[in-house]
């Protein structure tokens, strides 16, 4: 072989290596479904080939599907645009949403969907902030058909989503498909409009108002701001059923703000988003009526609503009061605690840390009896003894009336003697020891 020929072969080999490296890099850059990767630009569903950034996927907001919306059994919301307003607990440089047809009896056809930052409060609550409207795609298509009982996750779009932002998630379905999967006690006003107004930025057509979240069950963000997610799993107290509407005063909202503030102060804590998977009336053991069950039990929904939530690292459980209140016969505290231990075991199998709450008092509520009080006290004693969760937050001790520990303190009582006031919710979040969020991946108890 001549020297000149050798140089030619070497040059060809170098060119081949460069080409293969570029191809491999491009293939890796295109993916966005793994926990850590890269994100392509996705404005109006047309991604660039070049990667935009590296980071981690985490859940910024979530809500559990509860049942089928009454009155939508036949036609669903055919011919209407649904604009959900959700509030973020973490920020990122990209986003994707999960849409659910869990309670639908037929396939849900969505021809358009969009994501945008809300312009503001009041009259602008349904309007999109300038330059933030993004068309969502699903496997590259602007439309998606979600089978009955199924869900769909959108492709990622490039959009800077700040912490504490209101985000608009809008869908349009042209054909009947009911009932609509919804979360009834949103404590947040969302909107509806006639016709396909998915990419309307003014908000003017959105004259319909609703206290429900429809179809949307999660908003995930991508970036380097959050390393994971805290999932708060509970009942109406977690759902924030008596908190001020449109004010984000549920206790998980306040907890997210506390964690954010502590990180900004330089405290050495995990960088987590906080999502609310509370369902009003939820029980550890018993399902609600129907198939699939409306208000599925904590045991039944734990995989979907907690373990499978994007970036889950810690699960906070505040569940058990409805198992006491909603049974015609006296509840067995040992069975309830065994159910809670099952949740913990399943979380540990995924490497998730668990924090559990004691059950708060409810004397004065129409369901209170001395026998039920004994059940609550027995459950709390087992939780405090340390054999259920990795860590405990003692809401009962902090919120009970010192003059009658079977009641909520008056200033923490919403008035129904079961659910906290805004001050009560804030106090719950303030007494939560943020250090309990450290150390995901505990050994089994």
N, C-alpha and C positions, 0 to 999 in steps of 0.2 A: 504493500500500500504506500502510495506517495504521500509526502507531507501535506500537499494541497488537498488530496482526497480525504486525508484524516481530518483536516480542519472542516471540510464540508460535512462529514459524518457527525462530528462533534456539534456543529452548529445546528444540524437537524435534530439531534437529540435534545439540545437545550430548548429549541423551539417547541418540541413535543412536550417536554416537562412543563413549560410555561402554560401551554394550552390546556393540559390536563389539570394543572393547579387552578387555573381560572374557572374551568368547568366545575370542579369540586367546590370551590368557594361560592360560585353562583348558586349551586344546588343547595348548599347549606344555608345561604342567605335567604332563599325563598321560603324556608319553613318558618312557621310561627306558632305551631301547636304545642311544642314541647315547653317544659317549665323555663328553660333558659335558651335564648337564641337570638335571632335578629328580626327586624321588622321592616318591611318594605312600605314605601309611600302608598297610601290607599285613598287619596282624595277622589271621591265619586267613583270608587271601585276600580280604578285603573292603576295598579301598582307599578312602580318603577322596578327595573331589574336590580339596581344597586341597593345594598342594605342601608337603612337609615340609622340604626343604632343597635346596641346590644343591651340586654336587660333581662328582667324576670316578669312572668305573668303573675298577677295577684288579683284577688277579687276586691273591687272597690265598693260594690253594692250588691245586695241579693235580697230576694224575698221568696218564701216558700209558696208553691202552688197549693191552694186550699180546697178548691172544688170548682164546679161549673157555675157560672154567673146566672142567677135566676132571670128568667125572661129571654134568655138567648138559646134555649134548647133547640129551636127549629132553625133559625136563620143565622145564628151567631151575630156578627156585626158586618154582614155583607154590604159592600158599597160605602163603607165608612173608614175613615182614617182614625187610628187610635194613637194619641200622643201621650205617652207616660212620662212623668217627671220623677227622676230618681236623684239621690244625693250621694256624692262620693265620699269615701273615707280614706282614699289614697289617690295619688295622681300618677300620671304617666305620659308617655309620648305617643301612645297608640291605644286602641280600645277594640273590644268585640262584645257582642251581647249573646245571651241565650234566650231563646223563645220556646215556650212550652205549649203543647196541645195535650197535656196529660189527661184532662177531663173531657176532651172532645170525643164525639162518637163517630166522627168521620174525618177525613183528611182536611187539614187547614191549608188552603192555598193563599200564600202571600205573594203578590206580584211586585211590591216595592216595600222597602224599609229604609230608614235613615237614622242617623245619629248626629246630634248637635249639642252645643252648650246653650243653655237657656240665657236669654238676654237679660232677664231681671225678674223682679217680683211684681205683684199687683197685675196691672193690665198687660204687662209684657211677659207674664209667666209662661205663655205658650209660644212666644216668639224666640227665634234663634239668634244668638249673638253673631254679628257680622263675620263672615269668612269661616264659620265653623261647620256649616252643613256638609255632611258626608253621606253619600249613598252607600248602603250596606249591600254586600254580595254574599252569596252562599255557594262555595265551590266555584266562584267566578261568575255565577249567574245572579241577576238582579232579583229573581224570584226563587221561591222555595215551596215545596209541598211537604208539610209535616204530618206524618200519619197519626191517626188517633192513638193516644197514649205516648207519643214520642216528643222529641224536642229537637231543635236545630241550633247550632252555634255559627254565628256569622264569621266571615273572613275578617281579618284585622284591618283596620284603617288607621292611617297616620293622623293623629289629632292630639294636641296638647290638652290633656284633661287635668285641671288643677285639683288639689285636695279641697274638699268642702264646696264643690261646684254642683249646681243643678244641671242635670243632663237630660235631654229630650230623646226618647227612643220611640220612633213612630213606625207604625205598620199599616199596610192597606191590604184588605182582602176583598176581591170582587165577587166572590161566590159564597153561598150559604155554607156554614160549617159550625155547628154548635154542639154542645154549649161552649162558651168562652172560658178557658182556664183563667182563674183570677185569684187575687189576694184581696179579701174584702176590707180589712181594717188597715188601710195604708197610712192613714193620718197625713195624707198628702193629696192635694187636688191634681188630677190629671184631666185630659181633654179629649174630645172627639169632634170630627168634622165630616160633613157629607162629601163623598167623592174622594178621588185620589189627591190628597193634599200633603203627601208624604214629605216633599221637599219645600213646602211653603215656609218661608222664613219670617213672615209678618205675624203669624199667630191669629190673624183676623178671622179666618174661617172656623177656628176652633171655638165654637159657641157652646158646645156640649161640655159639661163639667161632671166629673165622677170622683168619688172617694176611693176608687179601686185602682189597683195595678192589674193590667190585662196582658196576658201572654208573656211579658218579659219577666224572667226570674233571676237574671244575673247580668252585671256589667263588670267585665274584667279589664284591667289596665296593664300596659306593658311599659317597662322602663326600669330605672335604677332607684326609684323612690321607695318602693316597698319590697321586702324580701319574702313576704308571705302574708297569711290571713288569719285573723282570729274569727272563728265562727261562734256567735252567741245563739244558743239553741234552747228555745223555751216556749212559753205559752203567752197569754195575753199581757202579762207583766213585761215580758221581753218585747212583744209586739208593740207595746206602748199605747194600748187602747184608750187610755184616758189622758194622754199627753196632748198638748196644744197642737192642733192641726197646722200643717205648713210651716212648722217652726223647728223641726228636727230636735225635739226634746225627749225622745225615747232614751232610756238609759244607755243602750249601745252607742247611740250618737254622741252622747256626752263622754263615754269612755273613749271613743275614737279621738275626740278633741283633746282629752287629757293626755293620751299617748302621744299625739302629735306635738302638743306643747312641751311635754317632757323631753322629747327628742330635740326640739329646737333649743331647749335649755342645755343640751349637751349631756343628758343623762344616758348611761349605757344600758339601753333597752332595745329589744327587737324592733325593727322597722316593719310594722304590720298594718294592713288595713283591717277594719272591723266590719263584719256584715251581720245583719239581723235575720235569723232564721226562726223567729217566733211566730206561732200561730195561736190566735185566741181560741181558748177552749181545749188546747192540745193536752193529751194525756201520755204518760209513759207507756201504758199497757194497752189501752183500748182504742180501737178505731172508731171513727164516726160512721154514719150509714153510707150505703151505696157501694158500687163496684166500678172503677176503683174507689176506695174508701174516701169520702169527703172527710177532711181533717184526719188524715192517717196518723196512727200512733207514733210516738217518738221512736219506738223500736223499729217500726216499719219504714219510717222516712229518713232514718239517721244516715244511711248510706248516701242517698240522693242529696239531702239538704246540708249535710255536714262533711262527711268523709270525702265526697267527690267535689267539694267546692274548691275552685282553683286556688292553689297555694296554701291550702289549709295547714296550719302548724299547731294551733291550739283550739280546743273546743271548750267553751264555757257553757255549762248546763245549769239551767234554772227551771226545773220541771218537777211536777209531782202534786201540786195543789189540786188540780182538776181530777186526779185519780181519787183524791179524798172527797171532793165536793160532788162529783157527778155520779157516783155509785148509789144505787138505792139501798144496798146493804153496806155495812161498815167495811172500809178498805183494809186490806192486810198490809201493814207497813213493811213487813219483811219482803213481800212480793214486789212492792214498789221499789225498795232499795235493791233487790236482786235485778230488777229491770235497769236501774241506773248503773249497776255494776257491769251489766252486759254492754251498755253503751261505752263505758270506760274500756272494757276489754277490747272492743272492736276498734276504738280509737288507738289504743296501744299497738294493736296489730299493724296499724298504718304509721306508727311512729309519732303520733300526735299526743301532746300533753293535754290533760284535762283539769279544769278548774270547776268546782261545783259550788252551788249556792244553797244555803239553808232556806227553808220555806218560811215565808213571812206570815205574821198573824192575820186572822181575818174575823175575829169576834165582832159582832154587829152586822155582818153579812147574813143574808137570809139563810145561807146554807150551814151556818156555824152551829155545832152542838158540842157539848163537853166530850162526847166520845170521839168525835172527829178531831178535836183539839189534842186528845191523847195520841191519836195516830200521827198528827203533825209533830208533836214533841218527840215521839219515838223515832221518826225518820231523821229529825234534826240531830238527835243524840248519836245515831249511827254515822251521820255525815261528819259531825264534829270529832268523832272518835278516830277519824283518819283512815278508815278502811274502805272508803268508796272512791275518792278522787285523789289526784296528785296534790292539789291545793284546795283550800276552802275559802270562800268569801261569805262572811256571816251577816247576811242582810237582815235576818231576824233580830239579832242582837242590836243592830244599829237603828232600825226603823220602828221597833216596838215601843209602845207607851211604857215609860218606867213605872207609872202608877197602876197599869193593868197590862202586863206583858202579853196578854192574849189579843190585844188590839194594836193597830197601827197608831203611832203618835198623831194627834190631830192635824198638825201641819204637814204631815207626810201622806195624809189620807185624801184621796180624790173626792170622797163623800160616799162611796159605796162600801167602804170598810174592807175592801179587798185589793183594789188597784191604787198605786201611789199617785200623788199629785205631781206636777212638774218638779216641785222641790224634792219630793220623795225620789223621783227618778234621778235627779241630779245627785242626791245624796248617795244613792246606790253606786253610781259611777265614781263618786269621789272617795268612797271607802274601799274601792277595789284596789288591792295592792298590785301595781303594775309589774313588780318583780315576779309575780306569779306567772307571767307570760314567758319567762325565760325557761329554757331547757326542754324543748320539744324532743320527743323520742325517749320517753320514760320507760323503764322496765315495768312489767305487769305487776300489779299489786297482789 
